[in-house]
Amino acid sequence: MVQQTRAVPGYKTMPILFYEDDHENFDRTQNNFASAVAEHVSRGWFDSRRKGEALGEGYQSRL
């Protein structure tokens, strides 16, 4: 996706950010975080609640 974006006619060098990505797979060699680092782009992690967690738990949960 990053390579496709950079190949768009008229693209100007600027930061690329993947915002609120909730796909983890940190135990795998290839995951969204590793891909972002390899392409020198920023990645924001979206942490809502996990199944069974209370309303106040999770990084971005309402209190």
Contacts in CASP RR format, 6 or more apart in sequence:
PFRMAT RR
TARGET T0000
AUTHOR 0000-0000-0000
METHOD contacts of the structure
MODEL  1
MVQQTRAVPGYKTMPILFYEDDHENFDRTQNNFASAVAEHVSRGWFDSRR
KGEALGEGYQSRL
2 16 0 8 1.000
2 35 0 8 1.000
2 36 0 8 1.000
2 39 0 8 1.000
2 41 0 8 1.000
3 39 0 8 1.000
5 11 0 8 1.000
5 16 0 8 1.000
6 16 0 8 1.000
15 41 0 8 1.000
15 42 0 8 1.000
16 39 0 8 1.000
16 41 0 8 1.000
16 42 0 8 1.000
17 41 0 8 1.000
17 42 0 8 1.000
17 43 0 8 1.000
17 44 0 8 1.000
18 32 0 8 1.000
18 36 0 8 1.000
18 41 0 8 1.000
18 42 0 8 1.000
18 43 0 8 1.000
18 44 0 8 1.000
19 44 0 8 1.000
19 46 0 8 1.000
20 44 0 8 1.000
20 45 0 8 1.000
20 46 0 8 1.000
21 32 0 8 1.000
21 43 0 8 1.000
21 44 0 8 1.000
21 45 0 8 1.000
21 46 0 8 1.000
22 45 0 8 1.000
22 46 0 8 1.000
22 47 0 8 1.000
22 48 0 8 1.000
23 31 0 8 1.000
23 32 0 8 1.000
24 31 0 8 1.000
24 32 0 8 1.000
24 33 0 8 1.000
24 45 0 8 1.000
25 31 0 8 1.000
25 32 0 8 1.000
26 33 0 8 1.000
32 43 0 8 1.000
33 43 0 8 1.000
33 45 0 8 1.000
36 42 0 8 1.000
36 43 0 8 1.000
37 43 0 8 1.000
45 59 0 8 1.000
46 60 0 8 1.000
47 58 0 8 1.000
47 59 0 8 1.000
47 60 0 8 1.000
48 58 0 8 1.000
48 59 0 8 1.000
48 60 0 8 1.000
48 61 0 8 1.000
49 55 0 8 1.000
49 56 0 8 1.000
49 57 0 8 1.000
49 58 0 8 1.000
49 61 0 8 1.000
50 57 0 8 1.000
50 58 0 8 1.000
55 61 0 8 1.000
55 62 0 8 1.000
55 63 0 8 1.000
56 62 0 8 1.000
56 63 0 8 1.000
END
